[in-house]
Amino acid sequence: MIEKKLISVLNGKRDAVPPLWLMRQAGRYLPEYRALRAKAGSFWTMCMDPEMATEVTLQPIRRFGFDAAIIFSDILTVPYALGCTVTFTEGEGPSLPPVDSVEGLERNVDIWREKLSPAYRTLHDVRAKLDAGTTLLGFAGAPWTLATYMAAGRGGDQQQAAKLWARRDPAGFRALLDILGDCVAQHLAAQLDAGADAVQIFDSWAGGLSDTEVDDWVIAPAARITAAVRALRPDARIIGFPRAMQPGKAEAFLQATQVDALSVDTHTPLTEIQEVVGDRAALQGNLDPEVLVRGGEEMRKAVTDILKQMHGHRFVFNLGHGILQQTPIAHVEELVKLVRSGA
């Protein structure tokens, strides 16, 4: 059987040359993506069309040969499965009718899976076309991040509406996090069934919260999800990305969720997380996407520093967040060469 480098690291291997993939690696910095986007007419159309989503998922693999392909989809497919109308407006991003109660949200698992089925068909089709040595990743947004979108009705760092709801109606907000967590768990398990080798949970707005808020809104829902996924798929491999979480809370997150890897954002030193995590989980990260845009000696030094820091540890090379639209393709090509050569 051909070894999948990323999965071997999640399983405990320390690889001298770490596996490499990039968050948002299928996207607007690629001309082939932009051409398909123009044909599709909307981002949401691409997400919900398995043929288009399969093509977009495979584009960066063909071009760069990354060690993992991550399904092209969007975290707002989960609110969509719960009955929310999701709209993507050019130049403005996603929007949906603001939610201030769990009344009316869909709770039928069969309906969730039907509405999310384009993702499963995409995974099935990508798996059929993907090289046997390349890991296939699924993903979902975490309940807290999804709640911020649903409460505000729009994208961006709109935590205020969710925080106000949580303080106005704590029981109702906990119910929202629970419904979201149940749907996310079912979605991740179904992605594994459809061909994903591992899944990643994105909590993009996990930073900037008090310790109690992190415990209640980030860690507890993530633990509920991982437990539910592993009840359905005991061998599930799960990566957690609680963005901008402090090292001490990252350790609590790991202890509660037992994820196989922690993805580390740009502004959190890998060495600090490594000190508290040890070898209980792999680490993933954390090159600054803006450094990748600038390239040159700054990028080469940053890549070398990361590789030196993580040498001898379980590690997956990635960015600290998603690749930026203005990233030159030549810089990504150089990044692949640097990582593969050990810089």
C-alpha positions as CSV (number, residue, x, y, z in Angstrom):
1,M,0.0,0.0,0.0
2,I,1.3,3.5,-0.9
3,E,2.0,5.6,2.2
4,K,0.0,8.8,2.6
5,K,2.5,11.1,4.2
6,L,0.0,13.3,6.0
7,I,-1.9,10.4,7.5
8,S,1.4,8.8,8.7
9,V,2.2,11.9,10.6
10,L,-1.3,12.0,12.2
11,N,-0.7,8.4,13.1
12,G,2.5,9.2,15.0
13,K,5.4,9.3,12.4
14,R,8.1,12.0,12.5
15,D,9.0,12.7,8.9
16,A,12.2,14.4,8.1
17,V,10.4,16.0,5.1
18,P,7.0,17.1,6.4
19,P,3.9,16.7,4.3
20,L,2.7,20.0,2.8
21,W,-0.7,21.5,1.9
22,L,-2.1,25.0,2.1
23,M,-5.4,26.2,3.5
24,R,-7.5,27.6,0.7
25,Q,-5.1,26.1,-1.8
26,A,-7.9,25.8,-4.3
27,G,-8.9,29.4,-5.0
28,R,-8.6,32.8,-6.5
29,Y,-4.8,33.0,-6.9
30,L,-5.0,30.3,-9.6
31,P,-6.0,31.4,-13.2
32,E,-7.7,28.0,-13.8
33,Y,-9.9,28.6,-10.7
34,R,-10.8,32.1,-11.9
35,A,-11.7,30.8,-15.4
36,L,-14.1,28.2,-13.9
37,R,-15.5,30.8,-11.4
38,A,-16.4,33.0,-14.4
39,K,-18.1,30.1,-16.1
40,A,-20.0,29.1,-12.9
41,G,-21.3,32.6,-12.3
42,S,-21.2,32.3,-8.5
43,F,-19.0,30.8,-5.7
44,W,-22.0,29.0,-4.2
45,T,-22.8,27.3,-7.6
46,M,-19.3,25.9,-7.6
47,C,-19.6,24.6,-4.1
48,M,-22.9,22.9,-4.8
49,D,-21.9,21.4,-8.2
50,P,-19.9,18.2,-7.7
51,E,-18.3,18.3,-11.1
52,M,-17.1,21.9,-10.7
53,A,-16.1,21.3,-7.0
54,T,-14.1,18.2,-8.0
55,E,-12.2,20.1,-10.7
56,V,-11.4,23.0,-8.3
57,T,-10.2,20.5,-5.6
58,L,-7.8,18.9,-8.1
59,Q,-6.4,22.1,-9.6
60,P,-3.7,22.8,-7.0
61,I,-2.8,19.1,-6.8
62,R,-2.1,19.0,-10.6
63,R,-0.1,22.2,-10.4
64,F,1.9,21.8,-7.2
65,G,1.7,18.2,-6.2
66,F,0.7,19.0,-2.6
67,D,0.5,16.0,-0.2
68,A,-3.2,16.6,0.5
69,A,-6.2,17.8,-1.4
70,I,-9.0,19.5,0.6
71,I,-12.5,19.4,-0.7
72,F,-13.7,22.6,-2.3
73,S,-16.7,23.6,-0.3
74,D,-17.7,26.2,2.3
75,I,-18.4,26.2,6.0
76,L,-21.8,27.8,5.5
77,T,-23.1,24.6,3.9
78,V,-23.9,23.6,7.5
79,P,-26.2,26.6,8.2
80,Y,-27.7,25.9,4.8
81,A,-28.4,22.3,5.9
82,L,-30.2,23.8,9.0
83,G,-32.6,25.7,6.7
84,C,-30.8,29.1,6.3
85,T,-30.7,30.8,2.9
86,V,-27.1,31.5,2.1
87,T,-26.2,34.2,-0.5
88,F,-22.8,35.1,-1.9
89,T,-22.6,38.6,-3.3
90,E,-19.6,39.5,-5.5
91,G,-17.3,41.8,-3.6
92,E,-19.2,41.5,-0.4
93,G,-19.0,37.8,0.6
94,P,-21.7,35.6,2.2
95,S,-24.8,36.7,3.9
96,L,-27.8,34.9,5.4
97,P,-30.9,36.0,7.4
98,P,-29.8,36.7,11.0
99,V,-30.8,34.0,13.5
100,D,-31.7,34.8,17.1
101,S,-33.5,31.6,18.1
102,V,-33.2,27.9,17.3
103,E,-36.9,27.7,16.5
104,G,-37.4,26.6,13.0
105,L,-33.9,25.2,12.5
106,E,-33.9,21.8,10.7
107,R,-33.1,18.9,13.0
108,N,-33.7,16.0,10.7
109,V,-30.4,14.2,10.0
110,D,-31.6,12.7,6.7
111,I,-32.5,16.2,5.5
112,W,-29.0,17.5,6.6
113,R,-27.3,14.8,4.7
114,E,-29.4,15.3,1.6
115,K,-28.7,19.1,1.5
116,L,-25.0,18.4,2.1
117,S,-24.8,15.6,-0.4
118,P,-22.9,17.6,-3.1
119,A,-19.9,17.5,-0.8
120,Y,-20.1,13.7,-0.5
121,R,-20.4,13.3,-4.2
122,T,-17.4,15.6,-4.7
123,L,-15.3,13.6,-2.3
124,H,-16.3,10.3,-4.0
125,D,-15.3,11.8,-7.4
126,V,-12.1,13.3,-6.2
127,R,-11.1,10.1,-4.5
128,A,-11.5,8.3,-7.9
129,K,-9.2,10.7,-9.6
130,L,-6.6,11.3,-6.9
131,D,-3.2,9.7,-6.7
132,A,-3.2,6.9,-4.1
133,G,-0.4,8.7,-2.1
134,T,-2.3,12.0,-1.7
135,T,-4.4,12.5,1.4
136,L,-8.0,13.7,0.8
137,L,-9.3,16.0,3.5
138,G,-12.9,17.0,4.4
139,F,-13.8,19.9,6.7
140,A,-16.4,21.8,8.5
141,G,-16.7,25.1,10.4
142,A,-16.9,24.8,14.2
143,P,-20.1,25.8,16.1
144,W,-18.8,29.0,17.5
145,T,-17.6,30.3,14.2
146,L,-20.8,29.2,12.5
147,A,-22.8,30.9,15.3
148,T,-21.1,34.2,14.7
149,Y,-22.1,34.1,11.0
150,M,-25.7,33.0,11.8
151,A,-26.2,35.6,14.6
152,A,-24.8,38.5,12.5
153,G,-26.2,37.4,9.2
154,R,-22.9,38.1,7.4
155,G,-19.3,37.1,7.2
156,G,-16.3,38.7,8.8
157,D,-15.3,39.0,12.4
158,Q,-18.8,39.6,13.6
159,Q,-18.7,38.2,17.1
160,Q,-20.8,40.9,18.8
161,A,-24.2,39.5,17.8
162,A,-23.3,36.0,18.9
163,K,-21.9,37.3,22.2
164,L,-25.1,39.4,22.8
165,W,-27.3,36.4,22.2
166,A,-25.2,34.2,24.5
167,R,-25.6,36.7,27.3
168,R,-29.3,37.5,26.6
169,D,-30.3,33.9,26.3
170,P,-27.6,31.5,27.5
171,A,-29.8,28.4,27.2
172,G,-30.9,29.2,23.7
173,F,-27.4,29.9,22.6
174,R,-26.2,26.6,24.0
175,A,-29.0,24.9,22.1
176,L,-27.7,26.6,18.9
177,L,-24.1,25.4,19.6
178,D,-25.5,21.9,20.2
179,I,-27.6,21.7,17.0
180,L,-24.6,23.0,15.0
181,G,-22.3,20.5,16.7
182,D,-24.7,17.6,15.9
183,C,-24.9,18.7,12.3
184,V,-21.1,19.2,12.0
185,A,-20.4,15.8,13.5
186,Q,-22.8,14.1,11.1
187,H,-21.3,16.0,8.2
188,L,-17.7,15.1,9.1
189,A,-18.6,11.4,9.5
190,A,-20.4,11.4,6.2
191,Q,-17.3,13.0,4.5
192,L,-15.2,10.2,5.9
193,D,-17.6,7.7,4.6
194,A,-17.5,9.4,1.2
195,G,-13.7,9.0,0.9
196,A,-12.0,11.6,3.1
197,D,-8.9,10.3,4.9
198,A,-9.1,12.9,7.6
199,V,-11.2,16.0,8.4
200,Q,-10.4,19.5,9.8
201,I,-12.6,21.6,12.0
202,F,-12.1,25.3,11.5
203,D,-12.8,27.7,14.4
204,S,-11.7,30.9,12.7
205,W,-13.0,33.2,15.5
206,A,-11.7,31.2,18.5
207,G,-9.3,34.0,19.5
208,G,-10.3,37.1,21.4
209,L,-12.5,35.3,23.9
210,S,-12.3,35.0,27.7
211,D,-11.1,31.8,29.2
212,T,-14.7,30.9,30.2
213,E,-16.0,31.7,26.7
214,V,-13.3,29.5,25.1
215,D,-14.2,26.7,27.4
216,D,-18.0,27.0,26.7
217,W,-18.1,28.1,23.1
218,V,-15.0,26.6,21.6
219,I,-13.6,23.6,23.5
220,A,-16.9,22.0,24.8
221,P,-18.5,22.0,21.3
222,A,-15.4,20.7,19.7
223,A,-15.2,17.9,22.2
224,R,-18.8,17.0,21.6
225,I,-18.1,16.8,17.8
226,T,-15.0,14.7,18.0
227,A,-16.7,12.3,20.4
228,A,-19.7,12.0,18.1
229,V,-17.6,11.5,15.0
230,R,-15.5,8.8,16.7
231,A,-18.6,7.1,17.9
232,L,-19.6,6.7,14.3
233,R,-16.0,6.3,12.9
234,P,-13.6,5.1,15.7
235,D,-10.6,5.3,13.4
236,A,-11.4,8.9,12.3
237,R,-8.4,11.2,11.9
238,I,-9.3,14.8,13.0
239,I,-7.3,18.1,12.8
240,G,-8.4,21.0,15.0
241,F,-7.9,24.6,14.1
242,P,-8.9,26.8,17.0
243,R,-7.4,29.9,15.5
244,A,-5.4,32.3,17.7
245,M,-5.9,30.2,20.8
246,Q,-3.4,30.7,23.6
247,P,-1.0,27.8,24.3
248,G,-2.6,26.9,27.7
249,K,-6.0,26.8,26.1
250,A,-4.6,24.8,23.2
251,E,-3.5,22.2,25.6
252,A,-7.0,22.1,27.1
253,F,-8.5,21.9,23.6
254,L,-6.3,18.9,22.9
255,Q,-7.1,17.2,26.2
256,A,-10.8,17.6,25.6
257,T,-11.0,16.7,21.9
258,Q,-8.1,14.2,21.5
259,V,-7.6,15.6,18.0
260,D,-4.7,14.0,16.0
261,A,-3.3,17.4,15.0
262,L,-3.5,21.0,16.0
263,S,-3.3,23.6,13.3
264,V,-1.5,26.8,14.5
265,D,-2.2,30.3,13.3
266,T,0.5,32.7,12.1
267,H,0.7,34.8,15.3
268,T,1.1,31.8,17.7
269,P,4.7,30.5,17.9
270,L,5.0,26.9,17.1
271,T,7.6,26.3,19.8
272,E,5.2,27.6,22.5
273,I,2.5,25.2,21.3
274,Q,5.0,22.4,21.0
275,E,6.1,22.9,24.6
276,V,2.6,22.3,26.0
277,V,1.5,19.7,23.4
278,G,4.6,17.6,23.2
279,D,4.1,14.5,21.0
280,R,0.5,14.0,22.0
281,A,-0.6,15.4,18.6
282,A,1.0,16.6,15.4
283,L,1.3,20.3,14.8
284,Q,0.3,22.0,11.5
285,G,1.3,25.5,10.3
286,N,2.1,28.3,10.4
287,L,3.8,30.3,7.6
288,D,2.3,33.8,7.4
289,P,0.2,34.1,4.2
290,E,1.5,37.6,3.7
291,V,5.1,36.4,3.8
292,L,4.2,33.9,1.0
293,V,2.9,36.9,-1.0
294,R,6.1,38.8,-0.5
295,G,8.4,35.8,-1.2
296,G,12.1,36.2,-1.6
297,E,14.6,36.0,1.2
298,E,12.0,36.8,3.8
299,M,10.0,33.7,2.8
300,R,13.0,31.5,2.6
301,K,14.1,32.5,6.1
302,A,10.6,32.0,7.5
303,V,10.3,28.5,5.9
304,T,13.8,27.5,7.2
305,D,13.0,28.7,10.7
306,I,9.8,26.7,10.8
307,L,11.5,23.5,9.5
308,K,14.3,23.9,12.1
309,Q,11.8,24.5,14.9
310,M,9.8,21.4,14.1
311,H,12.6,19.1,13.1
312,G,12.2,15.8,14.9
313,H,8.5,16.4,15.7
314,R,5.3,15.3,14.1
315,F,4.6,18.2,11.8
316,V,2.5,19.2,8.7
317,F,3.7,22.3,6.8
318,N,0.9,24.7,6.1
319,L,0.0,28.4,6.4
320,G,-1.2,30.1,9.5
321,H,-4.5,30.8,7.6
322,G,-5.8,30.7,4.1
323,I,-3.6,31.6,1.0
324,L,-4.3,35.1,-0.2
325,Q,-5.7,36.0,-3.6
326,Q,-2.7,38.1,-4.6
327,T,-0.1,35.3,-4.0
328,P,2.2,34.8,-7.0
329,I,2.2,31.2,-8.3
330,A,6.0,31.3,-8.5
331,H,6.2,31.8,-4.7
332,V,4.0,28.8,-4.1
333,E,6.3,26.8,-6.5
334,E,9.3,27.9,-4.6
335,L,7.7,27.1,-1.2
336,V,7.1,23.5,-2.4
337,K,10.8,23.2,-3.4
338,L,12.0,24.7,-0.1
339,V,9.9,22.4,2.0
340,R,10.7,19.3,0.0
341,S,14.4,20.1,0.1
342,G,14.4,20.7,3.8
343,A,15.3,24.3,3.1
